[in-house]
Every structure is written in C-alpha cells, then in structure tokens.
Amino acid sequence: MFNKLRSFICFILMVLAVVPYSYAERIRDLVTVQGVRENALVGYGIVVGLDGTGDQTSQTPFTIQSITNMLSQLGITVPSASNMQLKNVAAVMVTAKLPSYARIGQQIDVVVSSLGNAKSLRGGTLIMTPLKGADNQVYAIAQGNLFVGGMGASTRGSRVSVNQTAGAAIPGGATIERELTTRLDEERTIHLHLNQFDFTLAAKIAEAINKVQKNIAVPLDGMTVKLIMPQDSQTRVKLLSKIQNLEISSTPISAKVVINTRTGVVVMNQRVQLDNCAVAHGNLSVVVNNQLRVSQPNTPFAGGRTAVVPDNEVSIQQDGGALHNLGSGADLNRVISSLNLLGANPTELMSILEALKSAGCLHASLETI
C-alpha cells in the first residue's frame, strides 16, 4: 500500500513538473477605471533656515525677488538699493499628486527640489506654497520641515556626498483646499482601461464580470471594457468592489526583447525562441595614447630652449571573429546558453539581437527604450 501511494505521489510530481505553471491576477491589478486617477500639482516656493547652504544670490536673482515680494506681503519694505546676501534661503519647486476623490482637509505628500544652486536643503523649512493644477487653480497648500535622505560634506574644494541633498520630501506636507469634480457617480456607463493591450484579456475580464452580474460588461476592443452600472450609488460601490477582486487566469504573452540603449540592459521573456543560425562578431578597439616629452638643446650654449612636445600613439586592435553556431532554442534557458557562447557584452548583444531579428532567426519583437 505504501509503495502504491509513493508511486502515485511521484506521478503527480512529474505531471506538475511538465505542466506549465499558471497563475491568476485580480482585475484591480490589470485595469484602471476611467476618470479615477491622480492629478499632478506644482508650485514655486521658498525654503528658509538653511545652514549657509542656500542659493548664491549673485547667480540666482529670482531668489532675491521672491524674498522681496514675500516680505512686502508681510508689510516689510526692502529698499531697492539694498544688496541682500542670503545664504540660508533657497528657491524650490514643489510637486505633489492629488488623489482621486480627495476631500478638503486631507493631507498629501510633497516633493521639494532645488531650483537654484543651493548645496543642500537639509534643515530647511518650506514656507507656505500654493500648489496649482493644469487649470491654474490652487488645489493644495504646502508647508513644513524638509526631510532630506542624503548627506554631504565639503572642505577646501573637496566634496563628498551620499544620495541627493538638493531634493527633499515632506510627508503629509500639503493640505487639500479644493476638491476635484467628478461625474463618475452620475454616469450610467463606466469604462475599464487595460494596462496592456490584449484582446484575449479584455474578453476574459468581460466574461468574468458577466458571471457575477449578467450582461453588464462589453469588451469594446483590446484596451477597453464597458460596464453598465446601476444608478444607486451604494449598489454601484459594492458591485465595483466585487469586480475589482475577481481573479483572471493568465493569458499567453507575446515574445519580446526589451533593449535599454542608455544603460545597456537587455531583457527577454520566456517566449523568446531562436532558430539555427551562424553568428560571427569581432571586437574592434582603437587606442590613443597621449604622452608629453621634454625636448632640450644638445649643448648648453646652442641658443635653443627647452620645450614640451606631445607624443601621440594610435593603435588598432581587432579580435578574432570566429563563426559560432547557435542552435534552435525551445525555451529561455537554451536561448541564454546559446547567446552566452558568443561571449558578447551587452552593447554587442544589442547589435547581435537586431541582426538575428533581421535574418529571421529571432522569434520575438524588439522594443527599444
């Protein structure tokens, strides 16, 4: 009996090893609701209380102008001929994101970034700054002590810094003063926008929703699913909550290779395949060596002068470009093993992948970011 049970367990493990693993994702992770999004806010402000690390006012005249305008609003008149040297003040830009359905009095986080040439914002305090939206209306007011994650030290022209000291954050540093008007509660239909274009996924989402509530979901295309919602607001919220937590089985993904030309990063998914092909590549390097030599006269009284003469040497080196046979890859591991045989660096790998795609040996789409 024990041997039969052990054989059955081994059979199950073998089946699980052969059958590809499938997973499910919630609808809330796959779509966004039309009209429910964050809105960017921006404002111009002044940071005070710095320890001599503020803007150099001789190079940032807008900082002095901002201080003069602020003092005039507080009833203090600054003579126009005065030469203010403000080392503890910095002009900054303040950014924040206004959440959907945000209410008056709620607090949101803000990010403060130096606009001038301040060395550090550590220890500073942001003065009351209005934050405006794209419609030039004030939606929040920011103020508070800055939190700087970086640090730095300098002496006699040498400087050492860790992370960024010209940027800071204020958790809960802005108070919402105006609410966004939304018509989501008044509309009869709501659109769900998929994060990625996929006809199969849109059909699966509509099918799963219709199982919960019949005939309310219609896939319009590979990016949008239309929902016909009830008019009662409480019923609408409960239905959306139930829809967001529905699980959708994974759909087949397209073979894709993503190339980041700025950082040299190459990423490929598990669907990438290679056909039999031959690849040859060689490294060509040009080395320029600049050296300075001293030329002196042969005799002390020859009348010549000592001079510095540059000596330039240029050499070209090219490694062997042997032809490598890349076997067809049925999975990602074999593709990686085949490409590793070339011994190419990421920059060369980009050119090799583009050439393989042009030759029809690479079965994947190339995306450059």
C-alpha positions as MATLAB code, in Angstrom:
seq = 'MFNKLRSFICFILMVLAVVPYSYAERIRDLVTVQGVRENALVGYGIVVGLDGTGDQTSQTPFTIQSITNMLSQLGITVPSASNMQLKNVAAVMVTAKLPSYARIGQQIDVVVSSLGNAKSLRGGTLIMTPLKGADNQVYAIAQGNLFVGGMGASTRGSRVSVNQTAGAAIPGGATIERELTTRLDEERTIHLHLNQFDFTLAAKIAEAINKVQKNIAVPLDGMTVKLIMPQDSQTRVKLLSKIQNLEISSTPISAKVVINTRTGVVVMNQRVQLDNCAVAHGNLSVVVNNQLRVSQPNTPFAGGRTAVVPDNEVSIQQDGGALHNLGSGADLNRVISSLNLLGANPTELMSILEALKSAGCLHASLETI';
ca = [
       0.000    0.000    0.000;
       2.809    2.357    0.885;
       4.589    1.648   -2.404;
       1.434    2.428   -4.399;
       0.983    5.698   -2.529;
       4.593    6.642   -3.148;
       4.254    5.832   -6.845;
       1.121    7.954   -7.088;
       2.879   10.923   -5.411;
       5.840   10.599   -7.779;
       3.440   10.559  -10.741;
       1.738   13.753   -9.511;
       5.092   15.485   -9.076;
       6.116   14.516  -12.600;
       2.871   15.896  -14.005;
       3.347   19.159  -12.104;
       6.866   19.449  -13.447;
       5.681   19.019  -17.044;
       2.523   21.140  -16.945;
       3.363   24.874  -17.151;
       2.509   26.888  -14.065;
      -0.497   29.161  -14.437;
      -1.468   31.926  -12.103;
      -4.376   34.304  -11.668;
      -4.430   38.063  -11.244;
      -7.098   40.312   -9.811;
      -8.900   42.734  -12.076;
      -7.764   45.642   -9.888;
      -4.164   44.828  -10.930;
      -4.997   44.620  -14.625;
      -7.192   47.674  -15.275;
      -7.823   51.248  -14.259;
     -11.211   52.921  -14.031;
     -11.717   55.796  -16.434;
     -11.729   59.080  -14.540;
     -10.216   57.600  -11.375;
      -6.625   58.810  -11.489;
      -4.105   61.082   -9.804;
      -3.596   64.680  -10.881;
      -0.258   66.473  -10.852;
       0.195   69.624   -8.768;
       3.116   72.044   -8.895;
       4.154   75.204   -7.098;
       7.064   77.599   -6.608;
       8.245   78.160   -3.060;
      10.983   79.357   -0.732;
      12.944   77.263    1.764;
      14.427   79.084    4.760;
      16.514   78.067    7.738;
      19.413   76.516    5.825;
      22.867   76.413    7.402;
      24.680   78.524    4.827;
      23.921   76.066    2.019;
      21.309   78.146    0.196;
      21.368   79.838   -3.203;
      24.155   82.183   -4.187;
      22.044   85.257   -4.705;
      24.532   86.804   -7.125;
      23.785   83.962   -9.553;
      20.088   83.425   -8.748;
      18.357   86.837   -8.841;
      14.897   85.231   -8.726;
      15.584   84.144   -5.137;
      16.071   87.777   -4.025;
      12.990   88.828   -5.980;
      10.922   86.117   -4.277;
      12.126   87.159   -0.804;
      11.380   90.812   -1.568;
       7.842   90.007   -2.735;
       7.203   87.786    0.292;
       8.408   90.441    2.741;
       6.296   93.113    1.062;
       3.198   90.943    1.552;
       4.089   90.719    5.231;
       4.306   94.513    5.496;
       8.099   94.835    5.304;
       9.566   97.170    2.673;
      13.060   96.368    1.441;
      14.979   99.273   -0.133;
      15.651   98.701   -3.803;
      19.332   99.629   -3.435;
      19.998   97.080   -0.697;
      22.325   94.199   -1.560;
      20.940   91.231    0.295;
      23.308   88.277    0.782;
      21.019   85.414    1.675;
      22.874   82.151    2.268;
      20.115   80.464    4.245;
      17.395   80.740    1.590;
      16.745   78.604   -1.499;
      14.191   78.770   -4.302;
      12.484   75.421   -4.862;
       9.842   73.715   -6.962;
       7.202   71.762   -5.048;
       5.345   68.859   -6.672;
       2.570   66.598   -5.428;
      -0.141   64.231   -6.681;
      -3.791   64.868   -5.933;
      -5.569   61.513   -5.438;
      -8.969   60.689   -6.831;
     -11.928   61.657   -4.622;
      -9.627   63.687   -2.336;
     -11.553   65.811    0.152;
     -10.847   69.209    1.651;
      -8.640   68.947    4.724;
      -6.855   65.739    3.734;
      -3.063   65.756    3.655;
      -0.816   64.560    0.829;
       2.946   64.103    0.466;
       5.039   66.653   -1.409;
       8.480   66.594   -3.050;
      10.732   69.645   -2.848;
      13.522   70.176   -5.418;
      16.098   72.956   -5.547;
      15.652   75.409   -8.421;
      18.871   77.405   -7.979;
      22.379   76.397   -6.933;
      21.758   75.522   -3.292;
      24.250   72.977   -1.970;
      21.845   71.289    0.429;
      18.271   71.615    1.693;
      18.986   69.830    4.979;
      17.415   71.556    7.963;
      15.233   73.840    5.864;
      11.580   74.773    6.225;
       9.234   75.285    3.310;
       7.204   78.490    3.534;
       3.513   78.327    2.631;
       3.359   77.414   -1.052;
       0.175   77.163   -3.157;
       0.056   74.108   -5.417;
      -1.763   74.513   -8.723;
      -3.167   72.073  -11.251;
      -3.177   72.152  -15.040;
      -6.134   74.580  -14.941;
      -4.051   77.088  -12.897;
      -6.346   76.662   -9.881;
      -4.952   76.214   -6.362;
      -5.830   72.762   -5.004;
      -3.493   72.456   -2.019;
      -1.210   74.456    0.284;
       2.216   73.035    1.212;
       4.325   73.954    4.227;
       6.568   72.176    6.723;
      10.021   70.918    7.654;
      12.018   69.164    4.967;
      13.202   65.571    5.195;
      16.469   65.071    3.261;
      17.588   61.490    2.704;
      21.111   62.341    1.505;
      24.100   63.873    3.235;
      27.318   65.590    2.173;
      30.489   67.266    3.404;
      32.943   69.638    1.727;
      36.209   71.349    2.637;
      38.848   73.232    0.626;
      37.287   72.421   -2.697;
      36.782   68.709   -1.982;
      33.256   67.405   -1.600;
      31.743   64.058   -0.717;
      28.005   63.388   -0.959;
      25.758   60.390   -0.385;
      22.492   60.330   -2.340;
      20.839   63.628   -3.257;
      20.946   66.637   -0.923;
      19.291   69.131   -3.288;
      15.947   67.327   -3.044;
      13.690   66.647   -0.088;
      10.261   65.401    0.876;
       7.573   66.427    3.358;
       5.304   63.526    4.326;
       1.778   64.892    4.624;
       3.165   68.339    3.894;
       0.235   69.687    1.871;
      -3.397   70.226    2.836;
      -6.085   69.924    0.166;
      -8.089   73.130   -0.242;
     -10.177   72.313   -3.334;
     -11.905   69.131   -4.471;
     -11.968   67.761   -7.966;
     -15.383   67.490   -9.553;
     -16.115   64.033  -10.958;
     -19.115   62.716  -12.834;
     -18.372   59.061  -12.217;
     -21.321   58.740   -9.829;
     -23.681   60.289  -12.362;
     -22.683   58.296  -15.454;
     -24.626   55.240  -16.497;
     -21.606   53.507  -18.068;
     -18.053   53.091  -16.744;
     -15.040   52.120  -18.828;
     -12.232   49.869  -17.595;
      -8.901   50.522  -19.322;
      -6.445   47.627  -19.503;
      -2.841   48.318  -18.546;
      -1.695   46.445  -21.653;
      -3.447   45.985  -24.991;
      -4.771   42.412  -25.168;
      -7.959   41.201  -26.882;
      -7.894   37.880  -25.029;
      -7.583   39.524  -21.628;
     -10.380   42.002  -22.382;
     -12.685   39.132  -23.339;
     -11.776   37.190  -20.181;
     -12.457   40.205  -17.961;
     -15.867   40.791  -19.537;
     -16.720   37.089  -19.203;
     -15.753   37.009  -15.515;
     -17.796   40.139  -14.762;
     -20.871   38.805  -16.562;
     -20.756   35.701  -14.389;
     -21.207   37.935  -11.342;
     -23.749   40.288  -12.915;
     -25.314   39.199  -16.189;
     -24.903   41.263  -19.344;
     -23.241   44.347  -17.818;
     -19.740   44.017  -19.350;
     -18.975   44.500  -23.044;
     -15.389   44.357  -24.436;
     -15.109   47.264  -26.865;
     -11.556   46.485  -28.013;
      -8.287   45.143  -26.645;
      -7.956   48.102  -24.294;
     -11.453   48.948  -23.023;
     -14.285   47.085  -21.302;
     -17.598   48.925  -20.883;
     -19.677   48.382  -17.749;
     -23.378   49.213  -17.421;
     -23.748   50.232  -13.791;
     -26.813   50.541  -11.515;
     -27.956   54.049  -10.631;
     -27.948   53.588   -6.861;
     -24.559   54.781   -5.544;
     -24.342   52.234   -2.727;
     -25.090   49.330   -5.064;
     -22.599   50.744   -7.553;
     -19.778   50.812   -4.972;
     -20.468   47.252   -3.838;
     -20.513   45.991   -7.425;
     -17.218   47.736   -8.282;
     -15.640   46.309   -5.136;
     -16.703   42.807   -6.122;
     -15.495   43.296   -9.708;
     -12.065   44.548   -8.643;
     -11.386   41.413   -6.598;
     -12.322   38.948   -9.340;
      -9.414   36.742  -10.418;
      -8.488   36.301  -14.076;
      -6.324   33.430  -15.289;
      -3.115   34.368  -17.043;
      -3.132   34.837  -20.820;
      -0.359   33.884  -23.261;
       2.218   36.639  -23.611;
       3.968   37.734  -26.792;
       7.655   37.043  -27.240;
       9.508   40.294  -26.647;
      13.070   41.519  -26.158;
      13.448   44.910  -24.456;
      16.693   46.834  -25.034;
      17.651   49.889  -22.970;
      20.145   51.778  -25.107;
      21.084   54.167  -22.287;
      22.078   51.588  -19.685;
      22.896   48.597  -21.893;
      20.286   46.372  -20.229;
      18.748   43.581  -22.328;
      15.679   41.738  -21.009;
      13.774   38.926  -22.742;
      10.735   36.954  -21.626;
      10.226   33.206  -21.618;
       8.538   33.120  -25.051;
      11.688   34.144  -26.954;
      12.968   31.458  -29.331;
      15.913   31.103  -31.715;
      16.295   29.181  -34.968;
      19.531   27.609  -36.156;
      21.879   30.354  -37.280;
      25.560   31.252  -37.518;
      26.922   34.443  -35.947;
      30.404   35.945  -36.212;
      31.498   39.022  -34.320;
      34.842   40.621  -33.575;
      35.891   43.371  -31.210;
      37.484   46.387  -32.857;
      39.244   48.770  -30.472;
      41.138   51.979  -31.207;
      43.658   53.022  -28.531;
      45.052   56.573  -28.460;
      47.987   57.131  -26.073;
      48.990   60.741  -25.397;
      52.317   61.379  -23.681;
      54.262   64.586  -23.090;
      58.027   64.540  -23.718;
      60.613   67.211  -22.861;
      62.874   68.400  -25.707;
      66.154   70.074  -24.690;
      69.071   71.552  -26.733;
      72.040   69.280  -27.396;
      74.565   71.723  -25.890;
      74.068   74.264  -23.076;
      75.075   77.268  -25.254;
      73.397   76.277  -28.533;
      70.781   79.007  -28.168;
      67.774   76.682  -28.045;
      65.076   76.471  -25.368;
      63.537   73.590  -23.504;
      60.076   72.700  -24.868;
      57.315   70.203  -24.113;
      56.474   68.103  -27.189;
      53.343   65.871  -27.301;
      53.921   62.299  -28.454;
      50.748   60.595  -29.752;
      50.465   56.890  -30.470;
      47.431   55.336  -32.168;
      46.910   51.568  -32.360;
      44.053   49.454  -33.666;
      43.299   46.001  -32.273;
      40.786   43.542  -33.632;
      39.960   40.209  -32.022;
      39.105   37.136  -33.980;
      35.624   36.896  -35.449;
      35.066   33.163  -35.451;
      31.736   31.836  -36.715;
      29.530   30.412  -33.931;
      26.597   28.089  -34.496;
      23.573   28.972  -32.363;
      21.217   26.036  -32.024;
      17.466   26.480  -32.011;
      16.209   27.364  -28.544;
      12.971   25.851  -27.316;
      12.952   27.821  -24.075;
      14.582   30.831  -22.471;
      17.375   28.838  -20.811;
      18.579   27.436  -24.127;
      18.403   30.877  -25.735;
      20.574   32.320  -22.962;
      23.041   29.435  -23.226;
      23.316   29.931  -26.990;
      23.929   33.671  -26.691;
      26.460   33.185  -23.899;
      28.599   31.124  -26.281;
      29.366   34.322  -28.157;
      30.915   35.976  -25.101;
      29.478   39.337  -26.131;
      28.986   42.286  -23.821;
      25.542   43.978  -23.551;
      26.373   46.565  -26.222;
      27.406   43.876  -28.696;
      24.433   41.744  -27.694;
      22.081   44.533  -28.813;
      23.606   44.508  -32.315;
      23.543   40.704  -32.434;
      19.862   40.563  -31.478;
      18.967   43.182  -34.102;
      20.877   41.212  -36.737;
      19.203   37.938  -35.682;
      15.800   39.635  -35.977;
      16.617   40.910  -39.469;
      17.791   37.443  -40.513;
      14.568   35.856  -39.269;
      16.314   33.724  -36.648;
      14.912   35.532  -33.613;
      11.218   34.896  -32.975;
      10.388   37.919  -30.828;
       9.629   41.597  -31.167;
      12.386   44.070  -30.331;
      11.477   47.082  -28.212;
      13.965   49.884  -27.573;
      13.502   52.172  -24.581;
];
